[in-house]
Amino acid sequence: MTLHNLSQNNSILNHFIAQLRDVNVQHDSMRFRKNMHRIGEIMAYEITKQLDFKPAEVTTPLGIKNTAHLKDDVVVCSILRAGLVLHEGILSFLDDAGNGFISAYRHHPNNDDYFEIKTEYKAVPSIKDKVLILADPMLATGQSLVAVYQKLLEDETPKEIHIAVVIAAPEGIAYLQEQLPSHCHLWIVDIDSHLNDKKYIVPGLGDAGDLAYGPKL
C-alpha cells in the first residue's frame, strides 16, 4: 500500500483541519460541512495526479488547443454517514464519476468496549476495472475500511483503489498496511497521536457524522 501524507507540507488544508477540530467552531455544523467539502475537493485534485489521462483537442474561438482528459473511469464510494460530505467534495472535481454508498458501524454485542464491524446497506455501481475512491473521514482501528473493502470486492475487482481519509491514527494505518494489497493508495490529510482505550482517535475531532448532521437517535 502506498501512503500519501498531505500534512508533510503546509497548505490551506491545515486551516480547514484546525476549524474541524476546534470546539469553539464545531457548534456551526454548516462550517464543519463546508470545510469537509473543501478538503474533499483538494484530495480529489491530489488523487487525480496519480490517474491516467489521454490526449485531447479543444476548439477555442481562435484555434485548436492540445490538452488532456481523464482516461480512467472513476467510482466514488463513501461510508455512511460520515463520508457523505467528503464524498460531495471529491465529486465536485470528478463530474462524471459513478457513486456508491455502503454502511459500516461498530456493533457492541456485549454492551462493553468490545465491538464488531457490521456492513449492511450497499448501493454501488460496477467497479470492474475502474478506479475506486473510498471516502471515510476518520481512520481509527482500520477495521471498518477493511470490512468495506472486502464487501466491495466480493464480486468485482477495480483497476486500483484510493482511500481518502481526513484524520488517521497510526494504529489504523498499520492495520491497513497489513491487510490491503500493494496497489492500494491511502491518502491522509493529518495523522494524530494514538487511539484511546475506547479506540477513538486522540486528539481527533469527535464524531464526524454527528458534527456534520447532528446527533443520532
TADAVEN-V418761 format. One record per backbone hydrogen bond with DSSP energy under -0.5 kcal/mol. CO is the residue of the C=O (numbers start at 1). NH is the residue of the N-H. If there is no record, write none. Layout:
CO&NH ; CO&NH
//
This chain:
1&3 ; 2&186 ; 3&5 ; 4&6 ; 4&188 ; 5&8 ; 6&9 ; 11&14 ; 12&15 ; 12&16 ; 13&17 ; 14&18 ; 15&19 ; 16&20 ; 17&21 ; 18&22 ; 22&25 ; 22&26 ; 25&28 ; 27&29 ; 28&32 ; 29&33 ; 30&34 ; 31&35 ; 32&36 ; 33&37 ; 34&38 ; 35&39 ; 36&40 ; 37&41 ; 38&42 ; 39&43 ; 40&44 ; 41&45 ; 42&46 ; 43&47 ; 44&48 ; 45&49 ; 46&49 ; 47&50 ; 48&51 ; 52&71 ; 52&72 ; 54&69 ; 56&67 ; 58&60 ; 58&65 ; 60&63 ; 63&60 ; 65&58 ; 67&56 ; 69&54 ; 73&131 ; 74&98 ; 75&77 ; 75&133 ; 76&100 ; 77&135 ; 78&80 ; 78&102 ; 79&83 ; 80&104 ; 81&84 ; 82&86 ; 83&87 ; 84&88 ; 85&89 ; 86&90 ; 87&91 ; 88&92 ; 90&93 ; 90&94 ; 91&94 ; 94&97 ; 98&76 ; 100&78 ; 101&123 ; 102&80 ; 105&107 ; 105&118 ; 106&108 ; 107&109 ; 107&116 ; 108&111 ; 116&107 ; 116&118 ; 118&105 ; 121&103 ; 123&101 ; 127&130 ; 130&132 ; 130&159 ; 130&160 ; 131&75 ; 131&133 ; 132&134 ; 132&162 ; 133&77 ; 133&135 ; 134&136 ; 134&164 ; 135&79 ; 137&166 ; 137&167 ; 138&140 ; 139&169 ; 140&172 ; 142&146 ; 143&147 ; 144&148 ; 145&149 ; 146&150 ; 147&151 ; 148&152 ; 149&153 ; 151&154 ; 152&156 ; 157&129 ; 160&132 ; 161&185 ; 162&134 ; 162&164 ; 163&165 ; 163&187 ; 164&136 ; 165&189 ; 166&190 ; 167&139 ; 168&192 ; 169&173 ; 170&174 ; 171&175 ; 172&176 ; 173&177 ; 174&178 ; 175&179 ; 176&180 ; 181&184 ; 183&161 ; 184&2 ; 185&163 ; 185&187 ; 186&4 ; 186&188 ; 187&165 ; 188&6 ; 190&168 ; 194&202 ; 196&199 ; 200&196 ; 202&193 ; 202&194 ; 206&208 ; 207&211 ; 208&212 ; 209&213 ; 210&214
//
